[in-house]
Amino acid sequence: MAYNPDTHHRRSIRLKGYNYAQAGAYFITICTQGKMCLFGEIVDMEMRINDAGQMVVNEWKKLPEKFPNLTLDSFVVMPNHIHGIIVITDPVGVGLVPAQQMSDKTGQPQGLPLRQGHND
């Protein structure tokens, strides 16, 4: 469904006046589309990750290699989302590559475009 500002009214949860480009610790949550349980399942009150969940864990651990100004703190994979704490030690933007500059071997753009205000 396309975003329509006349029908979609989301209250921002961002702290007014806070500069989110500055260094600091940030709690993040990333959910699967449609809340589909893609990363594993809960069995006997214990999370059992599947191959996709393990891929998420592996990629999480690689983040500091891609972003030297980033350190990782707590992280958990749930069936349909992840929670994590990242610590940015230098201002945001250091070492980042815009999505439109990333490409595969054929030169085709890769990655998902970001939408302004998505999940604010």
C-alpha positions in Angstrom: 0.0 0.0 0.0 1.4 3.4 -1.0 1.8 6.0 1.7 -1.0 8.6 1.8 -0.5 11.4 4.3 -4.3 12.1 4.3 -5.0 8.6 5.7 -1.8 7.5 7.3 -1.2 9.4 10.5 1.8 8.2 12.5 3.0 10.0 15.5 6.8 10.2 15.6 8.5 8.5 18.5 11.7 10.5 18.0 12.8 12.8 20.8 12.2 16.4 19.8 15.3 18.4 19.4 17.6 15.3 19.5 20.3 15.1 16.8 20.1 11.5 15.6 23.2 12.0 13.5 25.4 12.3 16.6 27.3 9.5 18.3 25.5 7.5 20.9 23.8 4.2 21.8 20.6 3.4 19.8 18.1 0.6 20.4 16.8 -0.7 17.1 13.9 -3.1 16.1 13.6 -4.5 12.7 10.4 -6.5 11.8 9.7 -8.8 9.0 7.1 -7.8 6.4 3.7 -8.8 7.4 5.1 -10.1 10.8 5.9 -13.4 9.1 7.9 -15.8 11.3 11.0 -16.1 9.1 13.8 -16.4 11.6 12.8 -19.4 13.6 10.2 -20.5 16.2 9.6 -20.6 19.9 9.7 -24.2 21.2 9.3 -24.9 25.0 9.7 -21.2 25.7 13.0 -21.1 23.9 13.9 -19.4 20.6 15.2 -21.8 18.0 16.6 -20.0 15.0 16.5 -21.4 11.6 18.9 -20.8 8.7 17.5 -17.4 8.0 17.8 -16.5 11.7 21.4 -17.6 11.7 22.0 -15.5 8.6 20.7 -12.4 10.5 23.0 -13.2 13.4 26.0 -13.5 11.1 25.2 -10.2 9.3 24.7 -8.5 12.7 28.2 -9.6 13.8 29.7 -8.2 10.5 28.3 -4.7 10.9 31.4 -3.3 12.7 33.5 -4.5 9.7 31.4 -2.5 7.3 31.0 0.5 9.7 34.2 1.1 11.7 32.4 3.8 13.8 29.9 1.2 15.1 30.2 -1.2 18.0 27.6 -3.8 19.0 25.9 -4.4 22.3 22.9 -6.7 23.1 21.1 -8.5 20.3 18.3 -10.9 20.1 16.5 -12.7 17.2 12.8 -13.4 17.6 10.6 -15.3 15.1 9.5 -12.2 13.2 11.8 -9.4 14.4 15.2 -8.5 15.9 16.2 -6.2 18.7 19.7 -4.8 19.1 21.7 -2.0 20.5 24.3 -0.3 18.4 26.8 2.2 19.6 27.9 4.8 17.1 31.3 6.2 18.2 31.6 8.8 15.4 29.0 11.0 13.7 26.7 9.2 11.3 27.8 9.4 7.7 31.4 8.4 8.3 32.1 5.4 6.0 28.5 5.1 4.7 27.8 4.4 1.1 24.6 5.7 -0.4 22.3 2.9 -1.5 22.2 4.2 -5.1 26.0 3.7 -5.3 25.9 0.0 -4.3 25.7 -2.4 -7.2 26.2 -6.1 -8.1 28.7 -7.6 -10.5 26.6 -6.5 -13.5 26.4 -2.9 -12.3 22.7 -3.1 -11.4 21.7 -1.1 -8.3 21.2 -3.2 -5.1 19.6 -2.7 -1.8 16.2 -1.2 -0.8 15.5 2.5 -1.1 14.8 4.2 2.2 11.6 6.2 2.7 11.7 9.4 4.5 10.0 9.0 7.9 9.5 5.3 7.6 9.0 3.8 11.1 9.6 7.1 12.8 
